[in-house]
Amino acid sequence: RAEDVARKIKIELEMRGLHKEPVGIDIIELPVLFALQKEGLKVVDGQALMSEARVIKTQDEITLLNMSAMMVDAAYDDLYRYMKPGLRENEAVGLVSKKLYDLGSEYVEAVNAIAGERCSPHPHNFTDRLIRPGDQAYFDLIQSYMGYKTCYYRTFTVGSATAAQHDAYKKARHWMDSAIAMLRPGVSTDQVARMFPKSTEIGFETEMSAFGLNFCHGLGLGLHERPLISRLNSLKDPYELKAGMVFAVETF
């Protein structure tokens, strides 16, 4: 019960002589919040502080993130070998989910499986659509291993690829590789953001409307953590990259 949790927290704080100090909490359920307040504890927002503390990853955290990504590597290998015309998007979700759980994933949060005409605009879901010859199909595998998440997109063409698809892939890779090459200590985030195209180059009127389609976001215990690099915010408010920052890099 929320009341029992609150009482245990208060007793622990009393033992440490901290029961008169504010209690900073990053994530909380409302019944627990109300129970803590009923016990006379002052609860304050600890999310901003914890977000800042998680900007720099330890070597152990980076190892866990690498292990989590390795599991997605294996799932994508299975998907690549299995993908063919007639495969449904939801079947692809089942295939990779099983692989991830077999490898020890604690939580497959989402598998975005998107093919053919569903690829633009950009939905974060899957359907029972049948994949057809020549389709583009792209996926985002979001899962956790010991708390550490992946945000791991990959794009395929099924059977064959057109010249236009090759051109689009090369352009996306150029934007992504150029941004990745800039991700090193001492570089300012505005320098990285300039490696991404302007919103008008990819069919959007403003940087706000294109936000999230060409950017780098922090990754760790949360799916979207600090630091965040995009043309929307980084050109106006840049800061210096430091060793230990971890990013997912995304281009549309």
N, C-alpha and C positions, 0 to 999 in steps of 0.2 A: 504494500500500500504506500501511497505517496507520503502519508503521515509518518510511517515507520522510517522511510528513507530520510525524511527531513529531521526526525528525531536523532537518528544515528549520526547525521552530519553535524548537528548541533553539539552532541556529546563529544564527538571527535574534536571539534573546534574548541570546546570548553577545556578539554584535556591539554590542548596546546596554548591555551590562553588567548585564542583568536576569535572568540565568539562575539566580541564587540566590533570586530573589523568587517568591512564590506566583503561579501562573497562574490567573486567574479566567476560567471558561468558562460560558456560559449553557446551551448545548445541545451535546451531544457523543455520539458513538457509542462503545460500549464498547471496540472494538478500538483506537480512537485514544486513549481514556483510558488503557488498559493500556500502550500504546506510550509515551505521554508519561511515565508513572510509571516505566517501564523505563529511560528516558533520565535518570532522576533528578530530574525536575521534579515539584514539588508542585502538584497541581491542586486548586483550591478552587471552591466554588459561586459563580458570578458572576451567576446568574439574577435573584436579588432585586435586586442593584445595577442590572442592565440594565433590569429592569422599572420601577424607580423613575426611571431616566433617561429612559424613554420616556413618562412621564406627560404631560409638556408637549410638544406638537408644535410644530415650526417652521412658518413660513408655507409653505415648500416642501412639507413633509409634508401640510399641510392641503390644498394645491393638488392633490397626488397623490390624496388621499382623495376630493376632489371629482370628479376625473377618473374614478376608479374607480367612484364612485356614478353618474356620468353614463352610463357604459357599461351599468350595470344599469337605469337609466331607459329606455334604448333597448330593452333586452331585454324589459322589462315592457310597453312599448308594442307590440312585436311580439306578445307573448303575449296581451295584451288583444284585439288585432285578430283573432287566430287562434283564440281559445278559443270553443268551442261544444260542444254535446252530441255525444258520440262521440269526442272527443279523449281519448287515454289520458294518464295521468300521465307515463309514460316518454317519450311524444312531446313533451310540454311541456318536459321536461328536455333533449331533443335540440335543440329549437327555440332555447331560450335559450342553451344551451351554444355552438351555432354562432354566434349573434349576438355573444356575448362574445368568442369567439376571433377572429371577423372584425374586431372593434374593437380587438384587440390585447391581450386578456387573456393573461397568462402561465400562469395556472393556474385552472381552474374547479374549486374544491375540492369543492363540493357544491351540488346544486340539490334542495332539499326541495320535493316536489310532493305535496300532500295534499288530498284532496277527499272530500266526502260524509261518510259515517259514520266515515271514518278521521281526521276532524279533532279528535276528542277521545276518549281521551287523545292526547298530542302526540308523534307519531313523527317522527324526523328522517330520512326516507327517501322513496322513491317506489315505486310498483308499476305494473302494467299495467292498473289499474282504469280503466274507461271513465267519463268525467265525464258526469253526467246533468242534465237540465233542473232548474233550481232548486237545484242543489248549491252549497254554499259550497266554495270552493277557495282554499287559501292556499299561498304559496310563500316560500322563503327562498333568496336567491341569494348564495352565498358564493364570491367570486373574488378574484384578486389582480392588480393592475396595478402594475408596478415595485415589487412587494413589499407594497403597501398594500391591505388587505383590505376587503371589504364584508360586512356582516351585515344584509341588506336584505329585510325581510318586506313582503308585500302580500297583501291578501285580496280576493277577487272573489266575486260570485254569478253563476251562469251562467243567462242567459235572463231570470230575474226574481228578485225578493227578497221574502221574507215580512216581515210587520210585526215579528216576533221577530228576524229577521236585521238589520233596520234598527235596532232598539233595541239589540242587542248591539254593532253597529258604532259607534253613537253613544256608548255607554257606554265602549267601548275608546278611542275618539278623545278623549273627555273626560279620561280618565286620562292618556293620552299627552300631549295638548296642555297639560294642567296641569303635568305634570312638565317638559316642554320649556320652558315659560314661566319656570320657576324656575332653569334652567341658565344662570347668569351669574356672573361673578366676585364673590366676597364672600359668596355664599349658602352656608349650611352644608348638607352632604349629608343631614342628617336632615330638613331642610325639604323637600327634593325627595322623599325617601322617603315622606313623609306624603301626597303627592299620589296614591300608589298605594293600591289597596284592601287591607284586611286579608285574610289568607289565607282566613278563614272566609266572606268575601263572595264568593269565587270557587270555593267548594266544597272547600277543603283545610283539614285540621285544624290544621296548624302552618305557620309561616313557612318552616321548612326544607323541608317538602313542596311548598310553592309557589315555592320559590326558582328564579329563572330565568324565571318567567312574568310577573313585573312588576318590571322593574329597568332600570337603565342600566349598560352595561358599556363600558369603554374599548375603542377600536378603533384599529388602526394596522398595524404589522408582524405583530402577533398578532391572532387573532380575538377573544379575550377578554383584554383588558389592564386594568391599573389606569388610572383609578379605577373602583371598583365601587360602585353605589348600590342598595340594596334595604332593605326593611323588616327583613330578617334581621340585617344588620350595621350599617346606618347609624344607626339609632335609638340604638344602644348606643355606637358609636364614630364620631361624626361628624367631618368635617374640612371645611375651606373650599375651595370651588371657585376655580380660578385660570384666567386667560386661557390659551388654548392646549390645554386639555383637550378631547378629542373622544369623543363617546359614541354608541353605538347605544341607542335607547330602545325597549323592548319591553313590550307589554301583551297579556294572553291574552284 
